[in-house]
Amino acid sequence: MTDAAQPRPDETYSYLGPAGTFTEAALKQVHEAAGKHWRSVNNVGEALADVVDGRSTAAMIAIENSVDGGVSATQDALATVAGLRIIGEYLVPVNFVLVARPGTRLDEVRVVNAHPVAYAQSRGWLERELPDHAHLPATSNVQAAASLFENGLADAAVAPPGIVDHLDVEVLAESIGDNPNAMTRFVLVSRSRSIPARTGADKTSVIVELPDDEPGSLLAMLEQFSTRGVNMSLLQSRPIGDEMGRYRFVIDLDGHVEDERVYDSLLGLRRFSPKVIFLGSYARADRREVEYHSKYDDEIFIEARDWLRGILSGEPEED
Ligand SMILES: O=C(O)C(=O)Cc1ccccc1
């Protein structure tokens, strides 16, 4: 390919492929990505490296699912790869089928290819229906099925229902997910420093470390939010990894950094935490307006600040 034919990085979006993954379904929800070049990658690290190294303008990555919890590879990457910001959130309902090469019978299946997160969400069905199966991990839900034709290592694969549009597979069982209402939450990550505009239905994501050996520091962290009426929709601890017993906290807050109560909470966090990573403020996927008590309205914070500024600048105090 000549240079002129190379897709422009500012028009390239990376996602966990190949085509047909849930990650691709999430990227389809991004209006700005329509008609642009979509680069299929094999893992979250590769997707984020594309963004950091400037090959892509943004990457879509799975961050949490309703059955199996936080995607640790994503949370750890966001904590350690510098310069990334979340600019959007997307929800995709997830449901799985068991597929095989045509002609395979269910009672012949021994080895099942599956993305680890998909496996965790289908474990109940697999343990019940295929009690002696072995799990072979795959890089994605679609790759799990594609591998059936690339090597003979597995007899069946856990895949999205839409797989039949992409590959000549036979569906051995439908709806094998343990929870029919399972959802996966995806985030669009970029290097952009400009924060998406406040919509009133926003989230703010941060990663926080606590001071070492300070009793009560976890409570002190939580108090930053509770004293300002800020709700958390995610609180997850992840090992920092340098030594036993050290954790960082992945936190999603209801609200935008431009909301005074969120802004003030982040100032509070920054004052006592040795490390706060601001991952971004962005519109919630469900567009649900953030609810909070009116005593934490922007005006209340602004009035208090103006009052003290007035005192410092020598203005006469009102009764
Ligand atoms: O995007 C996909 O299809 C993936 O393979 C990652 C994944 C795994 C399980 C649930 C949602 C996304």
The ligand as a MOL file (V3000), in Angstrom:
LIG
                    3D

  0  0  0     0  0            999 V3000
M  V30 BEGIN CTAB
M  V30 COUNTS 12 12 0 0 0
M  V30 BEGIN ATOM
M  V30 1 O -16.2310 -7.7110 21.6150 0
M  V30 2 C -16.2300 -8.9280 21.7160 0
M  V30 3 O -17.0190 -9.6440 21.0920 0
M  V30 4 C -15.2540 -9.5800 22.6220 0
M  V30 5 O -14.7570 -10.6150 22.3200 0
M  V30 6 C -15.0220 -8.9770 23.9810 0
M  V30 7 C -16.2210 -9.2660 24.8280 0
M  V30 8 C -16.3450 -10.4610 25.5170 0
M  V30 9 C -17.4980 -10.7190 26.2440 0
M  V30 10 C -18.4980 -9.7830 26.3150 0
M  V30 11 C -18.3770 -8.5990 25.6210 0
M  V30 12 C -17.2180 -8.3240 24.8830 0
M  V30 END ATOM
M  V30 BEGIN BOND
M  V30 1 2 1 2
M  V30 2 1 2 3
M  V30 3 1 2 4
M  V30 4 2 4 5
M  V30 5 1 4 6
M  V30 6 1 6 7
M  V30 7 1 7 8
M  V30 8 2 7 12
M  V30 9 2 8 9
M  V30 10 1 9 10
M  V30 11 2 10 11
M  V30 12 1 11 12
M  V30 END BOND
M  V30 END CTAB
M  END
